[in-house]
């Protein structure tokens, strides 16, 4: 039995990315199947609305008779085309079943877990890379949010694949490799623009700063590309019906004038818990947005706290997950210094992780949505947690030869 166990572990560590991907996909498909059977593939209001939108758009449900609702559906359909159309295609091929719609989020979540193992691979042992990927593969909320019909998993996937591409970018100094990575990188970023506009801007800014900070080979061409993505991608996605303006200025202007409205809307919704009353904010006052930042960071990083479970039993499960999350944060802090020895990929991961956490902290006024949006940087925390673990258990040494995964 010991030999079999050893051989099994050897197989897993030989191909950590593939091992993580297959496990993550299996877990997500299992949960997706259970949810599809017991609850028509949906658990919350958001995923119910997504499923209804796709079924209406494909003609499986009658359109809205109310003109205002019909107009809202048309706008939502046009702006979410990147998310809706692949699912609609599967519906036409297989049928408009909820489980069919759940397949793509499950795949995206599994790719994210595999991407974590790939990013960590050059900087740690294969065992630590495997553990980092497995952590994301079975992390409860990551599994849940990527087993139902939500955009979140696609956002994680795009952000993590940018990091994977940067890993290849740093190791391919020839022009052919640079050109190939450039095409892939641009495609991922444009796709992200159709999934989540605010995340697109965070991603492009993180990419530009990371290249400026850590790039060594072909630095000028890489800087030119990163700057072009920041300037031009918001223009390119105009075809998707999404207008951000140059450098995302339209998006930024709308956000800075409406952060208070977004927080109050979240707080008055049906989320798990409310941060506070709307009276604690002054609408349109930017200074209050930054005053809210510590409370917002608490929502996306720390909550729920133990005493909150007594007020709402629903918070028990997220708190139990925090018993994993808090050690991850501590290990990630230990891993942060490793960015000095890393390349553009690690610089990007820390920047996009901090940027995502900050951007969501500014707008969140409700733990339910904050908890879900935390998933956007769980993968980045897992990367640095692995680097922290490597400092403890691997004596802080990078492997002499990067693992082939």
Secondary structure as UniProt FT lines:
FT   HELIX           2..14
FT   HELIX           16..39
FT   TURN            40..41
FT   HELIX           45..57
FT   TURN            58..59
FT   HELIX           67..79
FT   HELIX           81..94
FT   HELIX           98..121
FT   TURN            122..123
FT   HELIX           126..138
FT   HELIX           140..145
FT   HELIX           152..171
FT   HELIX           175..195
FT   HELIX           197..214
FT   TURN            217..218
FT   HELIX           219..236
FT   HELIX           237..240
FT   HELIX           246..248
FT   HELIX           249..267
FT   TURN            268..270
FT   HELIX           278..280
FT   TURN            283..284
FT   HELIX           286..297
FT   HELIX           298..302
FT   HELIX           306..310
FT   TURN            313..314
FT   HELIX           315..335
FT   HELIX           336..340
FT   HELIX           344..363
FT   HELIX           367..373
FT   HELIX           375..393
FT   TURN            395..396
//
